[in-house]
Structure formats: structure tokens, C-alpha cells
């Protein structure tokens, strides 16, 4: 009497909805048979294999939906560059307690100081903890909503920004918006208020948000809703990109040592 598993058992498990790869299931069954695992141990290990496969599949799906794009991990952030930054606050925020309490997060500083990178690191941490995330520049999100041609289409697309556990809206203040766009942003922020977390990056103080939406009556209410439960990270620094760039003629900028630049070849006569 043979004790080998039926040859089609992998297909049967897949047919029952197992998401573990066929190769992983076959290897597991071969190992369980060779090791003569008992039924309880076999089931426990099979459940663990399937749970890990489902978690990986779920993370991949949520990562695609998040649209974070490429970004540098936190361990590549140059903490010595800013003149002022609350590193302890950022590291505490990465524990994501603010998401559990449906609180908001603001990264504020001039262009090139790492606001987007830090916001994306928060988004990645949230994905790894099982939360749903959506990233978009504010301009792209508003354009996406404004191009919807019917109310049903608009409401369906609005869900993309209302329902993620963490919504990241990048670059508020870089492009002017009309009053209709302001109403859309207020709609998003107010409907997420005390329900889900919204992260915004900007180069403007709250009192300057009105300059982005000239003439919009909802700006005061927008700021009031967003700022009520909001952690604020102010970054005082020069642009990191500008500091590490070359001048047009290839010479070092005043902030960049000449030794960091590639050697120039001999001049042609």
C-alpha cells in the first residue's frame, strides 16, 4: 500500500482556491511525504504556506493600486542635509498610529527637501502593515476627477480617493487651481475627515492655501477640516537636488565639492 500523495493533489488544492504557486505546493507535499509529517503538522504547515501566499498576493495588488512609483527608501534620506527636521516625529509617524486614529499628516517645505520621498515611505509602511494606499499629485487627482463626463462616472472615480486608508496628495501649491477644483478637494478632505488619513505635501503655510484657490469660498473650511487632527512635519532646507547638481558649464556649484564631479577630458584644438 503506497503512502505517496495523489499526483493530482496539487491541481485539487488549486481548484479549491489555494493561491500558493503550483511549484510551492508540489514541493511542500513532497517534503511532507518524505518527512512523514503527521496530519496535524501537515495541515498547520499547509495553512501557513497558503497564508503567506495570500499575504504576498494581497500586498502586490495593493501596491499596484497605490501607484507610489519609484522612490528611495528611508535609509537613504540624508538627515544631515536639512537645517531643521523632527526626525523623532517622522520615525514615530512611521509606526502608523496616526492611521489607526484616522489623523492627517502634512509635510511642508520648499521644493527638493524630501517631502515626497518621506510621504511615499509612509505609504510603503502602510502597505506593509496591510492598509490600502493611494498616491497622486494634487493636480493629477483633480484633473482625473474633472474629466469625468457624467455624475455616475464622477462618483465611481471619486471612490478612488475616498476609500483608501491612506490618501497621499502631493505638491499642493505648485499649480493654481480654480474654485471647482477647490470644491473637489474640500469634498475629499471633508468626507475622509475622522474616517481615514490624508497626507498632503506642500510648500505653503495654511494661511497661504487661499493663493492656490483664488476666490474659492471653501478654503477656510478645507483648512479647518484637514488641520483639526493633523501632524505637521516642517522641513527647513535648501533643495537637495540643487545642492548636488552641476552648473551648466560642468563646474561644481558652491555647495558641491569639485572632487564629486567627473573628470573632464582634454580640450580639443
Secondary structure by P-SEA (a helix, b strand, c coil): cccccccaaaaaaaaacccccaaaaaaaaaaaaaacccaaaaaaaaaaaaaaaaaaaaaaaaaaaacccccccccccccccccccaaaaaaaaaacccccccbbbbbbccccccaaaaaaaaaaaaaaabbbbbbbcaaaaaaaaaacccaaaaaaaaaacccccbbbbcccccccccaaaaaaaaaaaaaacccbbbbbbbcccccccccccccccaaaaaaaaaacbbbbbbbbccccccccccccccccccccccccccccccccc
